[in-house]
Amino acid sequence: MMEPLYVPGATALHRLPAGFKLAALVLAGAGLFLLRDPRWLALACLAAAVLVWSTGVAAAAVWRQVRGLVWVLAAVGGFTAWFQGGEAALAVLLRVGALVGLALAVTLATRTSDLIAVCEKALMPLQRVGLVDAGKVALALALALRFVPEIWRNFQEIREAQAARGLGANPVALIVPLIVLTLKRAQEVAEAIDARSA
């Protein structure tokens, strides 16, 4: 099992049980959507940043994890500012920033396998009444989490290959092979899940 985000450590956040951290993350995420005042959201964002810092991970490593989100946030902020005003845009950006920070802190300080085990245990009541297959959902989560860093590696490899061919500024030459590789990998993930459930 790959651990793409987890960083071993002995901090207080590392020592907390995975179930507690996941439950706290869910509650905090729900609570953030109840907040509207940018001042409170800024405090939540600061608290999330402190939690990420408390994991002991270097700032450069954290930046590598979140830099892809910058353009998404810029687009979301721009659209929100255009349609709802600057204060609403600031609230959205702070809320997403706090959510990402909290989720990053949890994933940096918790083994992926522990988080998946908690999810599987939480789904067991639904399995007992026949609504879901907890093992199958857990496997899907494990494969998806393993899949995400692989997409990023594929993106980097394709970009380097296209740059070597002089196609570095051509978005079509970058996106098309990435989509093909992603769909191929998604098919492999689906086949693995089907094989597990057979």
Disulfide bonds with the S-S distance in Angstrom:
none
